[in-house]
Amino acid sequence: MGQEVSSRPRVGMLVVDTGSSDRVGVFRGVAGPYWSLRPVCGGVEWEAVPERVRPATAAECLRAGTARANARSRGEVL
């Protein structure tokens, strides 16, 4: 399995929420006991339990970047 985040990631860092079907998101900040994450291609933020969040792997970062570029090319709002 992936390594767990022992401290708070930097704002803007790609992370994976293992408590939400390994959903990749951008770390946005802290909301009480939870971390706020935002979908890579835009959308509504969600709250994640910090113990279930890990840094995204290089492959996950590449996949997220490709999805974002494809969304932008389609003119989707990010």
PDB file of N, CA, C and O in Angstrom:
ATOM      1  N   MET A   1       0.838  -1.181   0.000  1.00  0.00           N
ATOM      2  CA  MET A   1       0.000   0.000   0.000  1.00  0.00           C
ATOM      3  C   MET A   1       0.879   1.238   0.000  1.00  0.00           C
ATOM      4  O   MET A   1       2.086   1.143   0.222  1.00  0.00           O
ATOM      5  N   GLY A   2       0.280   2.410  -0.250  1.00  0.00           N
ATOM      6  CA  GLY A   2       1.040   3.657  -0.275  1.00  0.00           C
ATOM      7  C   GLY A   2       1.370   4.141   1.120  1.00  0.00           C
ATOM      8  O   GLY A   2       0.783   3.694   2.105  1.00  0.00           O
ATOM      9  N   GLN A   3       2.312   5.055   1.191  1.00  0.00           N
ATOM     10  CA  GLN A   3       2.671   5.603   2.496  1.00  0.00           C
ATOM     11  C   GLN A   3       1.634   6.624   2.928  1.00  0.00           C
ATOM     12  O   GLN A   3       1.054   7.325   2.099  1.00  0.00           O
ATOM     13  N   GLU A   4       1.411   6.700   4.203  1.00  0.00           N
ATOM     14  CA  GLU A   4       0.443   7.643   4.748  1.00  0.00           C
ATOM     15  C   GLU A   4       1.092   9.014   4.938  1.00  0.00           C
ATOM     16  O   GLU A   4       2.293   9.113   5.191  1.00  0.00           O
ATOM     17  N   VAL A   5       0.298  10.049   4.816  1.00  0.00           N
ATOM     18  CA  VAL A   5       0.781  11.400   5.043  1.00  0.00           C
ATOM     19  C   VAL A   5       0.876  11.605   6.545  1.00  0.00           C
ATOM     20  O   VAL A   5      -0.130  11.527   7.250  1.00  0.00           O
ATOM     21  N   SER A   6       2.085  11.868   7.038  1.00  0.00           N
ATOM     22  CA  SER A   6       2.249  12.034   8.480  1.00  0.00           C
ATOM     23  C   SER A   6       1.995  13.476   8.905  1.00  0.00           C
ATOM     24  O   SER A   6       1.669  13.728  10.064  1.00  0.00           O
ATOM     25  N   SER A   7       2.138  14.405   8.000  1.00  0.00           N
ATOM     26  CA  SER A   7       1.868  15.801   8.298  1.00  0.00           C
ATOM     27  C   SER A   7       1.038  16.385   7.157  1.00  0.00           C
ATOM     28  O   SER A   7       0.839  15.752   6.121  1.00  0.00           O
ATOM     29  N   ARG A   8       0.572  17.576   7.370  1.00  0.00           N
ATOM     30  CA  ARG A   8      -0.284  18.223   6.393  1.00  0.00           C
ATOM     31  C   ARG A   8       0.487  18.491   5.088  1.00  0.00           C
ATOM     32  O   ARG A   8       1.601  19.013   5.125  1.00  0.00           O
ATOM     33  N   PRO A   9      -0.102  18.137   3.942  1.00  0.00           N
ATOM     34  CA  PRO A   9       0.549  18.432   2.665  1.00  0.00           C
ATOM     35  C   PRO A   9       0.512  19.930   2.356  1.00  0.00           C
ATOM     36  O   PRO A   9      -0.228  20.683   2.989  1.00  0.00           O
ATOM     37  N   ARG A  10       1.305  20.346   1.394  1.00  0.00           N
ATOM     38  CA  ARG A  10       1.277  21.740   0.933  1.00  0.00           C
ATOM     39  C   ARG A  10      -0.030  21.981   0.170  1.00  0.00           C
ATOM     40  O   ARG A  10      -0.555  21.074  -0.476  1.00  0.00           O
ATOM     41  N   VAL A  11      -0.538  23.187   0.249  1.00  0.00           N
ATOM     42  CA  VAL A  11      -1.724  23.554  -0.527  1.00  0.00           C
ATOM     43  C   VAL A  11      -1.372  23.394  -2.007  1.00  0.00           C
ATOM     44  O   VAL A  11      -0.334  23.875  -2.462  1.00  0.00           O
ATOM     45  N   GLY A  12      -2.234  22.723  -2.741  1.00  0.00           N
ATOM     46  CA  GLY A  12      -2.022  22.479  -4.160  1.00  0.00           C
ATOM     47  C   GLY A  12      -1.422  21.123  -4.474  1.00  0.00           C
ATOM     48  O   GLY A  12      -1.350  20.735  -5.640  1.00  0.00           O
ATOM     49  N   MET A  13      -0.986  20.392  -3.448  1.00  0.00           N
ATOM     50  CA  MET A  13      -0.380  19.074  -3.645  1.00  0.00           C
ATOM     51  C   MET A  13      -1.445  18.056  -4.021  1.00  0.00           C
ATOM     52  O   MET A  13      -2.550  18.076  -3.481  1.00  0.00           O
ATOM     53  N   LEU A  14      -1.109  17.161  -4.953  1.00  0.00           N
ATOM     54  CA  LEU A  14      -2.029  16.091  -5.320  1.00  0.00           C
ATOM     55  C   LEU A  14      -1.939  14.975  -4.291  1.00  0.00           C
ATOM     56  O   LEU A  14      -0.851  14.515  -3.942  1.00  0.00           O
ATOM     57  N   VAL A  15      -3.095  14.552  -3.816  1.00  0.00           N
ATOM     58  CA  VAL A  15      -3.178  13.489  -2.824  1.00  0.00           C
ATOM     59  C   VAL A  15      -4.283  12.514  -3.225  1.00  0.00           C
ATOM     60  O   VAL A  15      -5.103  12.808  -4.096  1.00  0.00           O
ATOM     61  N   VAL A  16      -4.291  11.358  -2.580  1.00  0.00           N
ATOM     62  CA  VAL A  16      -5.301  10.338  -2.846  1.00  0.00           C
ATOM     63  C   VAL A  16      -6.075  10.081  -1.567  1.00  0.00           C
ATOM     64  O   VAL A  16      -5.486   9.841  -0.513  1.00  0.00           O
ATOM     65  N   ASP A  17      -7.396  10.132  -1.659  1.00  0.00           N
ATOM     66  CA  ASP A  17      -8.275   9.852  -0.527  1.00  0.00           C
ATOM     67  C   ASP A  17      -8.634   8.372  -0.586  1.00  0.00           C
ATOM     68  O   ASP A  17      -9.521   7.974  -1.342  1.00  0.00           O
ATOM     69  N   THR A  18      -7.949   7.561   0.209  1.00  0.00           N
ATOM     70  CA  THR A  18      -8.194   6.117   0.209  1.00  0.00           C
ATOM     71  C   THR A  18      -9.536   5.772   0.845  1.00  0.00           C
ATOM     72  O   THR A  18     -10.027   4.657   0.673  1.00  0.00           O
ATOM     73  N   GLY A  19     -10.129   6.697   1.568  1.00  0.00           N
ATOM     74  CA  GLY A  19     -11.450   6.490   2.160  1.00  0.00           C
ATOM     75  C   GLY A  19     -12.575   6.807   1.200  1.00  0.00           C
ATOM     76  O   GLY A  19     -13.748   6.652   1.540  1.00  0.00           O
ATOM     77  N   SER A  20     -12.221   7.255  -0.014  1.00  0.00           N
ATOM     78  CA  SER A  20     -13.215   7.625  -1.020  1.00  0.00           C
ATOM     79  C   SER A  20     -12.854   7.006  -2.363  1.00  0.00           C
ATOM     80  O   SER A  20     -12.728   7.703  -3.369  1.00  0.00           O
ATOM     81  N   SER A  21     -12.691   5.691  -2.363  1.00  0.00           N
ATOM     82  CA  SER A  21     -12.395   4.927  -3.591  1.00  0.00           C
ATOM     83  C   SER A  21     -11.140   5.415  -4.303  1.00  0.00           C
ATOM     84  O   SER A  21     -11.109   5.474  -5.532  1.00  0.00           O
ATOM     85  N   ASP A  22     -10.109   5.763  -3.547  1.00  0.00           N
ATOM     86  CA  ASP A  22      -8.832   6.220  -4.108  1.00  0.00           C
ATOM     87  C   ASP A  22      -8.993   7.415  -5.046  1.00  0.00           C
ATOM     88  O   ASP A  22      -8.350   7.497  -6.092  1.00  0.00           O
ATOM     89  N   ARG A  23      -9.845   8.314  -4.655  1.00  0.00           N
ATOM     90  CA  ARG A  23     -10.108   9.525  -5.441  1.00  0.00           C
ATOM     91  C   ARG A  23      -8.924  10.486  -5.320  1.00  0.00           C
ATOM     92  O   ARG A  23      -8.461  10.775  -4.217  1.00  0.00           O
ATOM     93  N   VAL A  24      -8.445  10.972  -6.452  1.00  0.00           N
ATOM     94  CA  VAL A  24      -7.322  11.919  -6.470  1.00  0.00           C
ATOM     95  C   VAL A  24      -7.876  13.329  -6.354  1.00  0.00           C
ATOM     96  O   VAL A  24      -8.849  13.683  -7.020  1.00  0.00           O
ATOM     97  N   GLY A  25      -7.250  14.125  -5.504  1.00  0.00           N
ATOM     98  CA  GLY A  25      -7.691  15.495  -5.320  1.00  0.00           C
ATOM     99  C   GLY A  25      -6.541  16.425  -5.017  1.00  0.00           C
ATOM    100  O   GLY A  25      -5.422  15.992  -4.743  1.00  0.00           O
ATOM    101  N   VAL A  26      -6.830  17.695  -5.069  1.00  0.00           N
ATOM    102  CA  VAL A  26      -5.853  18.740  -4.761  1.00  0.00           C
ATOM    103  C   VAL A  26      -6.105  19.183  -3.326  1.00  0.00           C
ATOM    104  O   VAL A  26      -7.228  19.541  -2.971  1.00  0.00           O
ATOM    105  N   PHE A  27      -5.064  19.160  -2.504  1.00  0.00           N
ATOM    106  CA  PHE A  27      -5.213  19.589  -1.116  1.00  0.00           C
ATOM    107  C   PHE A  27      -5.481  21.083  -1.085  1.00  0.00           C
ATOM    108  O   PHE A  27      -4.728  21.866  -1.663  1.00  0.00           O
ATOM    109  N   ARG A  28      -6.572  21.485  -0.398  1.00  0.00           N
ATOM    110  CA  ARG A  28      -6.968  22.897  -0.337  1.00  0.00           C
ATOM    111  C   ARG A  28      -6.807  23.511   1.041  1.00  0.00           C
ATOM    112  O   ARG A  28      -6.696  24.732   1.160  1.00  0.00           O
ATOM    113  N   GLY A  29      -6.793  22.692   2.081  1.00  0.00           N
ATOM    114  CA  GLY A  29      -6.662  23.238   3.425  1.00  0.00           C
ATOM    115  C   GLY A  29      -7.346  22.355   4.448  1.00  0.00           C
ATOM    116  O   GLY A  29      -7.740  21.224   4.165  1.00  0.00           O
ATOM    117  N   VAL A  30      -7.475  22.900   5.641  1.00  0.00           N
ATOM    118  CA  VAL A  30      -8.043  22.165   6.764  1.00  0.00           C
ATOM    119  C   VAL A  30      -9.414  22.745   7.110  1.00  0.00           C
ATOM    120  O   VAL A  30      -9.604  23.961   7.141  1.00  0.00           O
ATOM    121  N   ALA A  31     -10.355  21.848   7.366  1.00  0.00           N
ATOM    122  CA  ALA A  31     -11.704  22.245   7.766  1.00  0.00           C
ATOM    123  C   ALA A  31     -12.053  21.452   9.019  1.00  0.00           C
ATOM    124  O   ALA A  31     -12.601  20.353   8.935  1.00  0.00           O
ATOM    125  N   GLY A  32     -11.734  22.010  10.166  1.00  0.00           N
ATOM    126  CA  GLY A  32     -11.956  21.291  11.421  1.00  0.00           C
ATOM    127  C   GLY A  32     -11.032  20.091  11.481  1.00  0.00           C
ATOM    128  O   GLY A  32      -9.825  20.233  11.283  1.00  0.00           O
ATOM    129  N   PRO A  33     -11.583  18.895  11.755  1.00  0.00           N
ATOM    130  CA  PRO A  33     -10.736  17.708  11.832  1.00  0.00           C
ATOM    131  C   PRO A  33     -10.455  17.085  10.462  1.00  0.00           C
ATOM    132  O   PRO A  33      -9.736  16.090  10.371  1.00  0.00           O
ATOM    133  N   TYR A  34     -11.009  17.654   9.415  1.00  0.00           N
ATOM    134  CA  TYR A  34     -10.895  17.084   8.070  1.00  0.00           C
ATOM    135  C   TYR A  34      -9.994  17.933   7.176  1.00  0.00           C
ATOM    136  O   TYR A  34      -9.699  19.091   7.470  1.00  0.00           O
ATOM    137  N   TRP A  35      -9.568  17.314   6.072  1.00  0.00           N
ATOM    138  CA  TRP A  35      -8.825  18.043   5.043  1.00  0.00           C
ATOM    139  C   TRP A  35      -9.746  18.268   3.867  1.00  0.00           C
ATOM    140  O   TRP A  35     -10.481  17.361   3.475  1.00  0.00           O
ATOM    141  N   SER A  36      -9.721  19.458   3.296  1.00  0.00           N
ATOM    142  CA  SER A  36     -10.526  19.780   2.127  1.00  0.00           C
ATOM    143  C   SER A  36      -9.740  19.440   0.869  1.00  0.00           C
ATOM    144  O   SER A  36      -8.603  19.877   0.688  1.00  0.00           O
ATOM    145  N   LEU A  37     -10.367  18.658   0.010  1.00  0.00           N
ATOM    146  CA  LEU A  37      -9.764  18.265  -1.260  1.00  0.00           C
ATOM    147  C   LEU A  37     -10.693  18.688  -2.381  1.00  0.00           C
ATOM    148  O   LEU A  37     -11.912  18.738  -2.214  1.00  0.00           O
ATOM    149  N   ARG A  38     -10.098  18.990  -3.529  1.00  0.00           N
ATOM    150  CA  ARG A  38     -10.892  19.405  -4.684  1.00  0.00           C
ATOM    151  C   ARG A  38     -10.559  18.500  -5.852  1.00  0.00           C
ATOM    152  O   ARG A  38      -9.392  18.156  -6.033  1.00  0.00           O
ATOM    153  N   PRO A  39     -11.530  18.103  -6.649  1.00  0.00           N
ATOM    154  CA  PRO A  39     -11.253  17.274  -7.813  1.00  0.00           C
ATOM    155  C   PRO A  39     -10.266  17.975  -8.753  1.00  0.00           C
ATOM    156  O   PRO A  39     -10.290  19.198  -8.889  1.00  0.00           O
ATOM    157  N   VAL A  40      -9.425  17.214  -9.381  1.00  0.00           N
ATOM    158  CA  VAL A  40      -8.398  17.763 -10.270  1.00  0.00           C
ATOM    159  C   VAL A  40      -9.016  18.532 -11.434  1.00  0.00           C
ATOM    160  O   VAL A  40      -8.483  19.559 -11.853  1.00  0.00           O
ATOM    161  N   CYS A  41     -10.124  18.046 -11.951  1.00  0.00           N
ATOM    162  CA  CYS A  41     -10.763  18.695 -13.100  1.00  0.00           C
ATOM    163  C   CYS A  41     -11.826  19.700 -12.695  1.00  0.00           C
ATOM    164  O   CYS A  41     -12.668  20.076 -13.510  1.00  0.00           O
ATOM    165  N   GLY A  42     -11.795  20.135 -11.449  1.00  0.00           N
ATOM    166  CA  GLY A  42     -12.762  21.111 -10.965  1.00  0.00           C
ATOM    167  C   GLY A  42     -13.969  20.423 -10.362  1.00  0.00           C
ATOM    168  O   GLY A  42     -14.182  19.225 -10.548  1.00  0.00           O
ATOM    169  N   GLY A  43     -14.732  21.182  -9.656  1.00  0.00           N
ATOM    170  CA  GLY A  43     -15.921  20.629  -9.032  1.00  0.00           C
ATOM    171  C   GLY A  43     -15.973  20.974  -7.558  1.00  0.00           C
ATOM    172  O   GLY A  43     -15.211  21.807  -7.067  1.00  0.00           O
ATOM    173  N   VAL A  44     -16.870  20.331  -6.875  1.00  0.00           N
ATOM    174  CA  VAL A  44     -17.132  20.606  -5.469  1.00  0.00           C
ATOM    175  C   VAL A  44     -16.084  19.933  -4.590  1.00  0.00           C
ATOM    176  O   VAL A  44     -15.763  18.759  -4.772  1.00  0.00           O
ATOM    177  N   GLU A  45     -15.561  20.691  -3.638  1.00  0.00           N
ATOM    178  CA  GLU A  45     -14.605  20.137  -2.686  1.00  0.00           C
ATOM    179  C   GLU A  45     -15.283  19.084  -1.826  1.00  0.00           C
ATOM    180  O   GLU A  45     -16.501  19.097  -1.646  1.00  0.00           O
ATOM    181  N   TRP A  46     -14.472  18.167  -1.296  1.00  0.00           N
ATOM    182  CA  TRP A  46     -14.983  17.212  -0.330  1.00  0.00           C
ATOM    183  C   TRP A  46     -14.028  17.155   0.850  1.00  0.00           C
ATOM    184  O   TRP A  46     -12.875  17.575   0.758  1.00  0.00           O
ATOM    185  N   GLU A  47     -14.525  16.632   1.951  1.00  0.00           N
ATOM    186  CA  GLU A  47     -13.721  16.529   3.156  1.00  0.00           C
ATOM    187  C   GLU A  47     -13.231  15.099   3.314  1.00  0.00           C
ATOM    188  O   GLU A  47     -13.979  14.143   3.110  1.00  0.00           O
ATOM    189  N   ALA A  48     -11.953  14.969   3.684  1.00  0.00           N
ATOM    190  CA  ALA A  48     -11.340  13.659   3.853  1.00  0.00           C
ATOM    191  C   ALA A  48     -10.752  13.540   5.251  1.00  0.00           C
ATOM    192  O   ALA A  48     -10.301  14.522   5.841  1.00  0.00           O
ATOM    193  N   VAL A  49     -10.767  12.330   5.759  1.00  0.00           N
ATOM    194  CA  VAL A  49     -10.132  12.037   7.042  1.00  0.00           C
ATOM    195  C   VAL A  49      -8.622  11.998   6.803  1.00  0.00           C
ATOM    196  O   VAL A  49      -8.161  11.213   5.974  1.00  0.00           O
ATOM    197  N   PRO A  50      -7.843  12.818   7.502  1.00  0.00           N
ATOM    198  CA  PRO A  50      -6.398  12.896   7.244  1.00  0.00           C
ATOM    199  C   PRO A  50      -5.672  11.553   7.265  1.00  0.00           C
ATOM    200  O   PRO A  50      -4.735  11.354   6.493  1.00  0.00           O
ATOM    201  N   GLU A  51      -6.083  10.631   8.129  1.00  0.00           N
ATOM    202  CA  GLU A  51      -5.432   9.328   8.215  1.00  0.00           C
ATOM    203  C   GLU A  51      -5.650   8.469   6.979  1.00  0.00           C
ATOM    204  O   GLU A  51      -4.958   7.469   6.787  1.00  0.00           O
ATOM    205  N   ARG A  52      -6.609   8.853   6.139  1.00  0.00           N
ATOM    206  CA  ARG A  52      -6.915   8.086   4.931  1.00  0.00           C
ATOM    207  C   ARG A  52      -6.440   8.793   3.663  1.00  0.00           C
ATOM    208  O   ARG A  52      -6.873   8.465   2.559  1.00  0.00           O
ATOM    209  N   VAL A  53      -5.553   9.754   3.834  1.00  0.00           N
ATOM    210  CA  VAL A  53      -5.024  10.505   2.687  1.00  0.00           C
ATOM    211  C   VAL A  53      -3.540  10.208   2.553  1.00  0.00           C
ATOM    212  O   VAL A  53      -2.806  10.195   3.541  1.00  0.00           O
ATOM    213  N   ARG A  54      -3.106   9.969   1.320  1.00  0.00           N
ATOM    214  CA  ARG A  54      -1.691   9.719   1.047  1.00  0.00           C
ATOM    215  C   ARG A  54      -1.268  10.540  -0.171  1.00  0.00           C
ATOM    216  O   ARG A  54      -2.112  10.961  -0.961  1.00  0.00           O
ATOM    217  N   PRO A  55       0.037  10.766  -0.321  1.00  0.00           N
ATOM    218  CA  PRO A  55       0.510  11.488  -1.511  1.00  0.00           C
ATOM    219  C   PRO A  55       0.202  10.681  -2.775  1.00  0.00           C
ATOM    220  O   PRO A  55       0.227   9.450  -2.753  1.00  0.00           O
ATOM    221  N   ALA A  56      -0.082  11.369  -3.857  1.00  0.00           N
ATOM    222  CA  ALA A  56      -0.308  10.700  -5.136  1.00  0.00           C
ATOM    223  C   ALA A  56       1.018  10.196  -5.685  1.00  0.00           C
ATOM    224  O   ALA A  56       2.048  10.855  -5.543  1.00  0.00           O
ATOM    225  N   THR A  57       0.986   9.024  -6.311  1.00  0.00           N
ATOM    226  CA  THR A  57       2.181   8.482  -6.953  1.00  0.00           C
ATOM    227  C   THR A  57       2.449   9.255  -8.243  1.00  0.00           C
ATOM    228  O   THR A  57       1.613  10.041  -8.688  1.00  0.00           O
ATOM    229  N   ALA A  58       3.606   9.029  -8.831  1.00  0.00           N
ATOM    230  CA  ALA A  58       3.939   9.690 -10.099  1.00  0.00           C
ATOM    231  C   ALA A  58       2.923   9.322 -11.181  1.00  0.00           C
ATOM    232  O   ALA A  58       2.519  10.173 -11.974  1.00  0.00           O
ATOM    233  N   ALA A  59       2.514   8.060 -11.209  1.00  0.00           N
ATOM    234  CA  ALA A  59       1.534   7.619 -12.209  1.00  0.00           C
ATOM    235  C   ALA A  59       0.183   8.304 -11.991  1.00  0.00           C
ATOM    236  O   ALA A  59      -0.474   8.695 -12.955  1.00  0.00           O
ATOM    237  N   GLU A  60      -0.235   8.451 -10.729  1.00  0.00           N
ATOM    238  CA  GLU A  60      -1.502   9.116 -10.430  1.00  0.00           C
ATOM    239  C   GLU A  60      -1.439  10.596 -10.780  1.00  0.00           C
ATOM    240  O   GLU A  60      -2.426  11.166 -11.244  1.00  0.00           O
ATOM    241  N   CYS A  61      -0.287  11.219 -10.562  1.00  0.00           N
ATOM    242  CA  CYS A  61      -0.112  12.634 -10.940  1.00  0.00           C
ATOM    243  C   CYS A  61      -0.192  12.803 -12.449  1.00  0.00           C
ATOM    244  O   CYS A  61      -0.819  13.742 -12.939  1.00  0.00           O
ATOM    245  N   LEU A  62       0.439  11.899 -13.185  1.00  0.00           N
ATOM    246  CA  LEU A  62       0.404  11.959 -14.643  1.00  0.00           C
ATOM    247  C   LEU A  62      -1.021  11.770 -15.157  1.00  0.00           C
ATOM    248  O   LEU A  62      -1.470  12.497 -16.043  1.00  0.00           O
ATOM    249  N   ARG A  63      -1.726  10.792 -14.598  1.00  0.00           N
ATOM    250  CA  ARG A  63      -3.108  10.527 -14.994  1.00  0.00           C
ATOM    251  C   ARG A  63      -3.991  11.743 -14.712  1.00  0.00           C
ATOM    252  O   ARG A  63      -4.828  12.106 -15.538  1.00  0.00           O
ATOM    253  N   ALA A  64      -3.811  12.368 -13.557  1.00  0.00           N
ATOM    254  CA  ALA A  64      -4.597  13.547 -13.187  1.00  0.00           C
ATOM    255  C   ALA A  64      -4.288  14.722 -14.114  1.00  0.00           C
ATOM    256  O   ALA A  64      -5.191  15.449 -14.526  1.00  0.00           O
ATOM    257  N   GLY A  65      -3.011  14.901 -14.438  1.00  0.00           N
ATOM    258  CA  GLY A  65      -2.624  15.984 -15.351  1.00  0.00           C
ATOM    259  C   GLY A  65      -3.211  15.794 -16.739  1.00  0.00           C
ATOM    260  O   GLY A  65      -3.639  16.758 -17.374  1.00  0.00           O
ATOM    261  N   THR A  66      -3.233  14.563 -17.207  1.00  0.00           N
ATOM    262  CA  THR A  66      -3.811  14.262 -18.514  1.00  0.00           C
ATOM    263  C   THR A  66      -5.319  14.515 -18.502  1.00  0.00           C
ATOM    264  O   THR A  66      -5.862  15.081 -19.450  1.00  0.00           O
ATOM    265  N   ALA A  67      -5.985  14.101 -17.442  1.00  0.00           N
ATOM    266  CA  ALA A  67      -7.430  14.337 -17.337  1.00  0.00           C
ATOM    267  C   ALA A  67      -7.735  15.826 -17.328  1.00  0.00           C
ATOM    268  O   ALA A  67      -8.695  16.268 -17.960  1.00  0.00           O
ATOM    269  N   ARG A  68      -6.919  16.608 -16.612  1.00  0.00           N
ATOM    270  CA  ARG A  68      -7.125  18.056 -16.553  1.00  0.00           C
ATOM    271  C   ARG A  68      -6.913  18.693 -17.924  1.00  0.00           C
ATOM    272  O   ARG A  68      -7.698  19.545 -18.341  1.00  0.00           O
ATOM    273  N   ALA A  69      -5.851  18.283 -18.628  1.00  0.00           N
ATOM    274  CA  ALA A  69      -5.574  18.829 -19.962  1.00  0.00           C
ATOM    275  C   ALA A  69      -6.705  18.480 -20.935  1.00  0.00           C
ATOM    276  O   ALA A  69      -7.101  19.312 -21.751  1.00  0.00           O
ATOM    277  N   ASN A  70      -7.215  17.270 -20.848  1.00  0.00           N
ATOM    278  CA  ASN A  70      -8.324  16.869 -21.720  1.00  0.00           C
ATOM    279  C   ASN A  70      -9.586  17.673 -21.408  1.00  0.00           C
ATOM    280  O   ASN A  70     -10.309  18.069 -22.322  1.00  0.00           O
ATOM    281  N   ALA A  71      -9.852  17.913 -20.132  1.00  0.00           N
ATOM    282  CA  ALA A  71     -11.026  18.708 -19.753  1.00  0.00           C
ATOM    283  C   ALA A  71     -10.892  20.136 -20.277  1.00  0.00           C
ATOM    284  O   ALA A  71     -11.858  20.708 -20.782  1.00  0.00           O
ATOM    285  N   ARG A  72      -9.701  20.707 -20.158  1.00  0.00           N
ATOM    286  CA  ARG A  72      -9.487  22.070 -20.665  1.00  0.00           C
ATOM    287  C   ARG A  72      -9.672  22.123 -22.172  1.00  0.00           C
ATOM    288  O   ARG A  72     -10.235  23.087 -22.690  1.00  0.00           O
ATOM    289  N   SER A  73      -9.200  21.091 -22.890  1.00  0.00           N
ATOM    290  CA  SER A  73      -9.329  21.091 -24.344  1.00  0.00           C
ATOM    291  C   SER A  73     -10.787  20.986 -24.794  1.00  0.00           C
ATOM    292  O   SER A  73     -11.138  21.401 -25.898  1.00  0.00           O
ATOM    293  N   ARG A  74     -11.626  20.426 -23.926  1.00  0.00           N
ATOM    294  CA  ARG A  74     -13.068  20.331 -24.228  1.00  0.00           C
ATOM    295  C   ARG A  74     -13.808  21.592 -23.796  1.00  0.00           C
ATOM    296  O   ARG A  74     -15.011  21.710 -24.031  1.00  0.00           O
ATOM    297  N   GLY A  75     -13.107  22.536 -23.167  1.00  0.00           N
ATOM    298  CA  GLY A  75     -13.723  23.770 -22.741  1.00  0.00           C
ATOM    299  C   GLY A  75     -14.495  23.656 -21.444  1.00  0.00           C
ATOM    300  O   GLY A  75     -15.317  24.517 -21.133  1.00  0.00           O
ATOM    301  N   GLU A  76     -14.243  22.607 -20.688  1.00  0.00           N
ATOM    302  CA  GLU A  76     -14.927  22.435 -19.407  1.00  0.00           C
ATOM    303  C   GLU A  76     -14.385  23.421 -18.389  1.00  0.00           C
ATOM    304  O   GLU A  76     -13.205  23.769 -18.417  1.00  0.00           O
ATOM    305  N   VAL A  77     -15.227  23.859 -17.513  1.00  0.00           N
ATOM    306  CA  VAL A  77     -14.835  24.802 -16.461  1.00  0.00           C
ATOM    307  C   VAL A  77     -13.998  24.061 -15.443  1.00  0.00           C
ATOM    308  O   VAL A  77     -14.386  22.993 -14.969  1.00  0.00           O
ATOM    309  N   LEU A  78     -12.847  24.626 -15.103  1.00  0.00           N
ATOM    310  CA  LEU A  78     -11.985  24.016 -14.098  1.00  0.00           C
ATOM    311  C   LEU A  78     -11.994  24.924 -12.939  1.00  0.00           C
ATOM    312  O   LEU A  78     -11.339  24.647 -11.933  1.00  0.00           O
TER     313      LEU A  78
END
